Amino acid sequence: MGILTSTFNCQNNSKTLWLKYYKLPNGKTVCPECYYLYKNTEEIK
């Protein structure tokens, strides 16, 4: 098929990410779960 040539791994929990991932300000590539966790903890600070 060749639709996607590469995958990403979440740098927090090592989940394989195909289409949906986020980049944190510190450069980490994370899954949506870790991203929302990060956003929630940033809002609390």
mmCIF file of the C-alpha atoms, coordinates in Angstrom:
data_MODEL
# 
_entry.id   MODEL 
# 
loop_
_atom_site.group_PDB 
_atom_site.id 
_atom_site.type_symbol 
_atom_site.label_atom_id 
_atom_site.label_alt_id 
_atom_site.label_comp_id 
_atom_site.label_asym_id 
_atom_site.label_entity_id 
_atom_site.label_seq_id 
_atom_site.pdbx_PDB_ins_code 
_atom_site.Cartn_x 
_atom_site.Cartn_y 
_atom_site.Cartn_z 
_atom_site.occupancy 
_atom_site.B_iso_or_equiv 
_atom_site.pdbx_formal_charge 
_atom_site.auth_seq_id 
_atom_site.auth_comp_id 
_atom_site.auth_asym_id 
_atom_site.auth_atom_id 
_atom_site.pdbx_PDB_model_num 
ATOM 1  C CA . MET A 1 1  ? 0.000  0.000  0.000  1.00 0.00 ? 1  MET A CA 1 
ATOM 2  C CA . GLY A 1 2  ? 2.656  2.526  0.996  1.00 0.00 ? 2  GLY A CA 1 
ATOM 3  C CA . ILE A 1 3  ? 0.212  4.984  2.550  1.00 0.00 ? 3  ILE A CA 1 
ATOM 4  C CA . LEU A 1 4  ? 2.419  5.579  5.578  1.00 0.00 ? 4  LEU A CA 1 
ATOM 5  C CA . THR A 1 5  ? 6.145  5.100  5.326  1.00 0.00 ? 5  THR A CA 1 
ATOM 6  C CA . SER A 1 6  ? 6.958  5.527  8.993  1.00 0.00 ? 6  SER A CA 1 
ATOM 7  C CA . THR A 1 7  ? 5.469  5.157  12.434 1.00 0.00 ? 7  THR A CA 1 
ATOM 8  C CA . PHE A 1 8  ? 6.212  6.991  15.635 1.00 0.00 ? 8  PHE A CA 1 
ATOM 9  C CA . ASN A 1 9  ? 6.471  5.680  19.160 1.00 0.00 ? 9  ASN A CA 1 
ATOM 10 C CA . CYS A 1 10 ? 5.185  7.608  22.141 1.00 0.00 ? 10 CYS A CA 1 
ATOM 11 C CA . GLN A 1 11 ? 8.234  8.659  24.124 1.00 0.00 ? 11 GLN A CA 1 
ATOM 12 C CA . ASN A 1 12 ? 6.330  8.298  27.419 1.00 0.00 ? 12 ASN A CA 1 
ATOM 13 C CA . ASN A 1 13 ? 4.697  4.872  27.160 1.00 0.00 ? 13 ASN A CA 1 
ATOM 14 C CA . SER A 1 14 ? 6.114  3.415  23.883 1.00 0.00 ? 14 SER A CA 1 
ATOM 15 C CA . LYS A 1 15 ? 2.730  3.047  22.143 1.00 0.00 ? 15 LYS A CA 1 
ATOM 16 C CA . THR A 1 16 ? 2.991  2.851  18.364 1.00 0.00 ? 16 THR A CA 1 
ATOM 17 C CA . LEU A 1 17 ? 1.428  5.892  16.731 1.00 0.00 ? 17 LEU A CA 1 
ATOM 18 C CA . TRP A 1 18 ? 0.250  5.788  13.135 1.00 0.00 ? 18 TRP A CA 1 
ATOM 19 C CA . LEU A 1 19 ? -1.801 8.863  12.341 1.00 0.00 ? 19 LEU A CA 1 
ATOM 20 C CA . LYS A 1 20 ? -2.396 10.834 15.507 1.00 0.00 ? 20 LYS A CA 1 
ATOM 21 C CA . TYR A 1 21 ? 0.427  12.113 17.638 1.00 0.00 ? 21 TYR A CA 1 
ATOM 22 C CA . TYR A 1 22 ? 1.418  15.369 19.306 1.00 0.00 ? 22 TYR A CA 1 
ATOM 23 C CA . LYS A 1 23 ? 4.687  17.207 19.755 1.00 0.00 ? 23 LYS A CA 1 
ATOM 24 C CA . LEU A 1 24 ? 5.297  18.679 23.197 1.00 0.00 ? 24 LEU A CA 1 
ATOM 25 C CA . PRO A 1 25 ? 7.201  21.965 23.565 1.00 0.00 ? 25 PRO A CA 1 
ATOM 26 C CA . ASN A 1 26 ? 10.248 20.011 24.786 1.00 0.00 ? 26 ASN A CA 1 
ATOM 27 C CA . GLY A 1 27 ? 10.339 18.077 21.478 1.00 0.00 ? 27 GLY A CA 1 
ATOM 28 C CA . LYS A 1 28 ? 8.886  14.746 22.642 1.00 0.00 ? 28 LYS A CA 1 
ATOM 29 C CA . THR A 1 29 ? 6.462  12.907 20.353 1.00 0.00 ? 29 THR A CA 1 
ATOM 30 C CA . VAL A 1 30 ? 3.595  11.557 22.452 1.00 0.00 ? 30 VAL A CA 1 
ATOM 31 C CA . CYS A 1 31 ? 0.243  9.795  22.019 1.00 0.00 ? 31 CYS A CA 1 
ATOM 32 C CA . PRO A 1 32 ? -3.065 11.638 22.581 1.00 0.00 ? 32 PRO A CA 1 
ATOM 33 C CA . GLU A 1 33 ? -3.425 10.170 26.102 1.00 0.00 ? 33 GLU A CA 1 
ATOM 34 C CA . CYS A 1 34 ? -0.055 11.528 27.243 1.00 0.00 ? 34 CYS A CA 1 
ATOM 35 C CA . TYR A 1 35 ? -0.721 14.855 25.513 1.00 0.00 ? 35 TYR A CA 1 
ATOM 36 C CA . TYR A 1 36 ? -4.009 15.391 27.347 1.00 0.00 ? 36 TYR A CA 1 
ATOM 37 C CA . LEU A 1 37 ? -2.353 14.364 30.608 1.00 0.00 ? 37 LEU A CA 1 
ATOM 38 C CA . TYR A 1 38 ? 0.405  16.914 29.921 1.00 0.00 ? 38 TYR A CA 1 
ATOM 39 C CA . LYS A 1 39 ? -2.105 19.661 29.081 1.00 0.00 ? 39 LYS A CA 1 
ATOM 40 C CA . ASN A 1 40 ? -4.135 18.968 32.231 1.00 0.00 ? 40 ASN A CA 1 
ATOM 41 C CA . THR A 1 41 ? -1.073 19.098 34.475 1.00 0.00 ? 41 THR A CA 1 
ATOM 42 C CA . GLU A 1 42 ? 0.118  22.315 32.812 1.00 0.00 ? 42 GLU A CA 1 
ATOM 43 C CA . GLU A 1 43 ? -3.261 23.979 33.449 1.00 0.00 ? 43 GLU A CA 1 
ATOM 44 C CA . ILE A 1 44 ? -3.123 23.054 37.139 1.00 0.00 ? 44 ILE A CA 1 
ATOM 45 C CA . LYS A 1 45 ? 0.333  24.647 37.642 1.00 0.00 ? 45 LYS A CA 1 
# 
